[in-house]
Amino acid sequence: MLTRNSDNYTKKTVGFKIIKVVLGESTFTSMGDEWRRKRLAVQPSFHKSKIVNLAAIMTDCIEEMLTEWETLYDDGQTLQLTDAMMHVTLKVVVKALFSSALSDADIHAIATAFTPLLEATNRRVLLPIQFLHKLPLSNNKKYQGYIKTLDDIIYRIIKERKATDDKPLDLLQMLIDATDEATGLPLTDQELRNEAMTMFIAGHETTANAMCWLWTILSTQSEIRTKIEHEVDEVLGGRTPVAADFPNLPYCLKAFKETMRLYPPVPILPRHVEKDATLGQYHLKGGSDVLFSPYLLHRHPDFWDQPEVFDPHRFDEAAQRQRHTYAYIPFGGGPRICLGNNFALMEAVFIIAMTTQRFQLNLHANAKIDALIGLTTRPKYGVPVVLKRRQAAKKNLLTK
C-alpha cells in the first residue's frame, strides 16, 4: 500500500477531502503528478542539512517556556502539560516558518484560531457528513473564519517577504527559493500558503501529543528517566543544546521513538482503493476505502517482543536492523513519508533535554490517563504534572 502499489491506494477518502478544505492542494493532500511535482520542489527544504539551521529557533522557544515555568511555578505545583506542549510546539513551528516576521499579536491570533480549527477538523473527520458542513450554521461560519484569520496572516507575510531583500534562514524562505524541477518555476503564493498550513497541522499537535505521552511514561519509569538525566547532564551540563548536540543524545531519541511506537501521532490512516487488488489473503474491491493502523501494527506481537513494555533499546542499531522496516511507521512510509520527520525528531530531543536539565515531571496523583483515538493519538483528559526542580539544575543556578 505504501510502496510497490502505492498508486492504487490514494487519498480520495472523505477524510482527506475534509482536511483539504483547510490545507488545499499540498504535499500532504495532493495526488499523482501534482503530488510528485510539489514533493520534488519542497523536499530539499526538509533535508537534515537544512533543518540544523532551525535548531536555534527551537531552543529559543523551549527556553522561553522553561523560564516561564521557573517564574510562575514553585516546586510541587501542578502544570497542565497538554496546554504547555501545544503552546511550545505551535510557537516552534510558527517561528521556524516565519522567524522574526511575526509580531506577538500575530502569534496570539494564530494560536487563538488554530486550536478551535484543529478541534473542529477532528470532529468533521470523525463525523464525515459533508453536506452538514456546507449549511449556513454558526459553527461553519466560525470554521471559515478561523481559516481566513490564518490565511490573512500567511499571505501578508509571503507578500512582505517577497518585497524585501532580507532573506532569513527559515522554512518560508526555503520554500520561496524552491523551484519546480520540470519548469524551473517557483511555488505560487497559494502553494506556499498550502505548505505553510500543512506545517501548522503536521508539525504542531502531533509532536505535542507525543511529548505528553513521553512525560507520562517517564513519570512511572524511574530507571529510564535516570538514564536520560545522566545522558543530558553528561553531554550538555547546564548549557543550551545546539544542532551538533543532536547526535550526541541518542538515548533521548530512542525514548522518543519508543513513545511513538506505543502512541503513534497518527493512529489510523485511510486509503481509497482505485482498482481491485489482493492484499495478503484479502480481496479489496476497487472504489472501496481501507484503513491501516500504525497503533495496532506497533503493538503487534508478531513484530514486537512484549509489545506493551516501554523499552528504548528497541531502537539500538542492532535491534533495528533485525526488524522489518514497516513494523514501525510513525511518519508513514514509502514515497509519501512525512517530510517533517527530521524536524520533529530534533525538536523532540531538544524539548526532552532542556526540560530534563531543569525539571522532573511527575504525574499528579489524580491524573486520569486514557488515549483518545481520532485524527491523532492524544490524552483524553489532559496530563496534569507536578513540577520538581532537579538538584542538577539548582547547582547550575548557584554556579552562574
Secondary structure, 3 states (H helix, E strand, C coil): CCCCCHHHEECCCHHHHHHHHHHCCCCCCCCHHHHHHHHHHHHHHHCHHHHHHHHHHHHHHHHHHHHHHHHHCCCCCEEEHHHHHHHHHHHHHHHHHHHHHCCHHHHHHHHHHHHHHHHHHHHHHHCCCHHHHHCCCHHHHHHHHHHHHHHHHHHHHHHHHHCCCCCCCCHHHHHHHCECCCCCCECCHHHHHHHHHHHHHHCCHHHHHHHHHHHHHHCCCHHHHHHHHHHHHHHHCCCCCCHHHHHHCHHHHHHHHHHHHHCCCCCCEEEEECCCEEECCEEECCCCEEEECHHHHCCCCCCCCCCCCCCHHHHCHHHHHHCCHHHCCCCCCHHHCCCCHHHHHHHHHHHHHHHHHHEEEEECCCCCCCEEECCCEEECCCCEEEEEECHHHHHHHHHC
